[in-house]
């Protein structure tokens, strides 16, 4: 599961790798560089990035082999001439530390919608939801007592 940090960077839950099958801590950012600008793919651990990003010549040769032999491709890696690995920026690192320390939490709002909140906001939301559930339960019990 990939969660978007307040700065817009995709990351796994609790500051983990953004790869869906990895539970290592995220340590680097993967960026795609084009003439139109830079797009941040997400925060990953180094083992996942080393598997994804490959030398451009190696990726091109693998793509040519796939075309020649009629394979579907897609698993040859990302060429390192357009995909770059970098350290976290100071603002990204500060947010990541807050997430890992439990100061910044991802709070459920509705199906498919989450937002970032502090511990106090999460506690207040839990109390509000519990009060709403108690009120609904009391309303339903009163309705059936008649």
C-alpha atoms as one frame of an Amber mdcrd trajectory, in Angstrom:
protein
   0.000   0.000   0.000   1.362   3.378  -0.958   0.491   6.415   1.145   1.175
   9.975   0.055   3.097  12.023   2.622   2.064  15.668   3.205   4.971  16.742
   0.963   3.514  14.619  -1.879   6.002  11.740  -1.745   4.613   8.198  -1.915
   5.721   5.899   0.904   4.661   2.659   2.566   2.811   2.566   5.902   4.866
   3.704   8.891   7.722   4.997   6.743   8.339   1.676   5.025   9.400   1.063
   1.421   6.720   2.058  -1.116   7.061  -1.321  -2.844   4.001  -3.383  -2.033
   5.951  -6.507  -1.105   8.739  -5.016   1.024   8.738  -4.130   4.719  12.155
  -2.452   4.937  12.468   1.186   5.973  12.488   3.677   3.098  15.928   5.241
   2.705  15.997   6.870  -0.757  13.744   8.654  -3.266  13.260   7.443  -6.853
  12.831  10.251  -9.413  12.065  10.250 -13.131  13.916  12.990 -15.037  12.476
  14.242 -18.353  12.668  17.456 -20.361   9.312  18.493 -18.906  10.529  18.179
 -15.325  11.114  15.773 -12.459   8.502  13.366 -11.128   9.018  11.706  -7.733
   7.938   8.064  -7.878   8.199   7.384  -4.159  10.452   6.428  -1.261  12.052
   2.988  -1.382  14.709   0.910   0.356  18.057   0.395  -1.420  17.565  -3.331
  -2.197  14.307  -2.552  -4.054  15.919   0.350  -5.917  18.926  -1.764  -6.903
  16.535  -4.321  -8.399  14.559  -1.648 -10.292  17.126   0.807 -11.633  19.626
  -0.680 -14.091  22.237   0.716 -16.486  20.506   2.171 -19.574  22.506   0.005
 -22.012  21.514  -3.164 -20.138  17.818  -2.186 -20.190  17.958  -1.329 -23.922
  19.626  -4.669 -24.744  17.004  -6.574 -22.725  14.202  -4.656 -24.466  15.708
  -5.493 -27.887  15.903  -9.172 -26.912  12.258  -9.098 -25.849  11.215  -7.573
 -29.165  13.304 -10.050 -31.133  11.897 -13.101 -29.332   8.322 -11.856 -28.941
   8.353 -11.543 -25.143   6.133  -9.061 -23.379   8.991  -7.376 -21.470   8.271
  -4.966 -18.657  10.622  -6.585 -16.145  13.890  -5.336 -17.587  14.278  -2.505
 -15.095  14.304   1.270 -15.293  17.142   2.936 -17.258  19.498   4.942 -15.058
  19.778   7.748 -17.624  16.201   8.855 -16.801  15.585   7.323 -13.365  17.692
   8.723 -10.509  18.072   7.706  -6.867  18.611  10.493  -4.339  18.694  11.097
  -0.589  15.693  12.593   1.190  15.353  16.386   1.077  15.321  18.081   4.533
  11.537  18.643   4.480  10.879  15.049   3.384  13.211  13.725   6.068  11.511
  15.819   8.770   8.086  14.452   7.776   9.439  10.902   7.630  10.904  11.228
  11.142   7.557  12.558  12.429   5.782   9.568  10.856   8.246   7.067  12.290
   8.079   8.680  15.757   4.281   8.552  15.756   3.866  12.345  15.808   2.221
  12.338  12.369  -0.410   9.648  11.764  -2.426   8.651   8.705  -6.091   8.939
   9.727  -9.013   7.210   7.987 -11.723   9.634   6.852 -13.918   7.522   4.560
 -13.415   4.608   2.159 -10.272   5.326   0.149  -9.670   8.705   1.814  -6.976
   9.244   4.435  -5.429  12.422   5.812  -2.445  13.245   8.008  -3.130  14.189
  11.607  -1.433  14.542  14.964  -2.044  12.116  17.814  -4.438  14.558  19.502
  -6.502  14.909  16.313  -6.716  11.123  15.959  -7.836  10.748  19.582 -10.466
  13.468  19.142 -11.711  11.777  15.959 -11.971   8.404  17.744 -13.973   9.995
  20.559 -16.248  11.760  18.065 -16.859   8.529  16.138 -17.490   6.570  19.359
 -20.007   9.201  20.516 -21.753   9.085  17.137 -21.920   5.266  17.297 -23.317
   5.385  20.870 -25.933   7.948  19.827 -26.960   5.821  16.832 -27.137   2.682
  18.993 -29.272   4.500  21.594 -31.522   5.854  18.845 -32.025   2.358  17.393
 -32.689   0.844  20.844 -35.233   3.554  21.645 -36.904   2.994  18.299 -37.425
  -0.711  18.923 -38.605  -0.268  22.548 -41.825   1.422  21.521
